[in-house]
Amino acid sequence: MGLLAGETAIITGGGSGIGRAAAHRFVEEGAAVAVFDVDGDSARAVADELDGVASEVDVTDADGLADAVADAARHMGGLSIMVNNAGIGGLSPLASYPLDEWDRIVRVNLHGVFNGIRASAPLMREAGGVIVNTASISGVRPAAGEGPYAAAKAGVSALTASAALEYGPRIRVNSVAPGSVRTALTEPLLESLPAQIERQIAGTPLGRMGEPEDVADVMVFLCSGLARYVTGQTIVVDGGMILHGSGVDGLLDAVSAEFPGVFDQS
Ligand SMILES: NC(=O)c1ccc[n+]([C@@H]2O[C@H](COP(=O)([O-])OP(=O)(O)OC[C@H]3O[C@@H](n4cnc5c(N)ncnc54)[C@H](O)[C@@H]3O)[C@@H](O)[C@H]2O)c1
């Protein structure tokens, strides 16, 4: 029997990368899955691969997300797992960070998790459940150039701990903090700066970059009975990278050198 047999799960940002890998692994372990994404086509594509439910929803829209969560729970016959995984990145010196971009990054990465917790927890109170949020090593060991992203991800870890205190013992709440993982989020930057890949691998004790499945498997663990005595934690999944530094150490300087003027504010 699978580790998640009979569970009913929603995964935000499930249309790509880590969320898509989690959707696949959850179904392999016996769960029914609803794939939520602001990109409706990708959500539907992943849901079709898995015979799951899809929802086109923006996690920054609290009411829209709450409605979509309630619909998916009705469709699946309940909700026992909520994975608040949707996220976006950004890179710029603080001095020239556009305010609307700061706001957008914090809204998706931090408010989106808050909205997801508030939409799902009431549906789990009686039967119990598990919430997993996607934080980042950027929130544990930030680098220059990722101010709002790092602040939002540190906020996700703090929010996780606070929610675990409020929702225990019926609901466990944990975070995963991925290191550098090959996804649509990271590929464009890494492709334009190949030296970064070599630098990251050299600084990672396990000798390679992360794959989405590396993180998805830890999500499976946290959502399963194997983690029955784990709550309020942020589990770093980075091949040991933060023992040496972070995935984006030096990236701001590297991008500035490669693309002069890119961070100038007009
Ligand atoms: N890839 C990495 O190296 C890495 C490292 C640390 C943390 N993370 C985190 O992992 C999570 C997943 O990222 P990924 O690497 O798989 O990236 P990805 O771009 O492949 O997937 C993110 C998904 O989230 C969706 N999304 C974005 N904004 C949304 C919104 N407002 N509402 C609903 N969906 C939205 C996107 O459409 C996309 O499908 C993010 O929270 C990211 O910050 C990634």
The ligand as an ORCA input file, in Angstrom:
! r2SCAN-3c Opt
* xyz 0 1
  N      13.730     25.701     -8.216
  C      14.439     26.064     -7.173
  O      15.683     26.069     -7.213
  C      13.749     26.459     -5.882
  C      14.554     26.661     -4.754
  C      13.952     27.021     -3.553
  C      12.574     27.164     -3.500
  N      11.820     26.959     -4.606
  C      10.383     27.148     -4.489
  O       9.714     26.003     -4.987
  C       8.401     26.368     -5.385
  C       8.121     25.801     -6.757
  O       8.999     26.412     -7.673
  P       9.587     25.662     -8.963
  O      11.050     25.752     -8.883
  O       8.939     24.353     -9.132
  O       9.144     26.716    -10.086
  P       8.172     26.581    -11.351
  O       8.205     27.917    -11.968
  O       8.571     25.404    -12.168
  O       6.736     26.284    -10.706
  C       6.036     27.257     -9.998
  C       4.575     27.177    -10.384
  O       3.842     28.119     -9.580
  C       2.885     28.746    -10.415
  N       2.515     30.044     -9.875
  C       3.246     31.189     -9.882
  N       2.545     32.190     -9.327
  C       1.350     31.676     -8.961
  C       0.204     32.225     -8.355
  N       0.143     33.525     -8.021
  N      -0.852     31.416     -8.098
  C      -0.809     30.109     -8.453
  N       0.251     29.539     -9.053
  C       1.317     30.317     -9.299
  C       3.559     28.862    -11.766
  O       2.617     29.047    -12.825
  C       4.309     27.533    -11.860
  O       3.529     26.539    -12.474
  C       8.342     27.899     -5.321
  O       7.703     28.283     -4.118
  C       9.804     28.288     -5.298
  O      10.013     29.537     -4.677
  C      12.375     26.606     -5.810
*
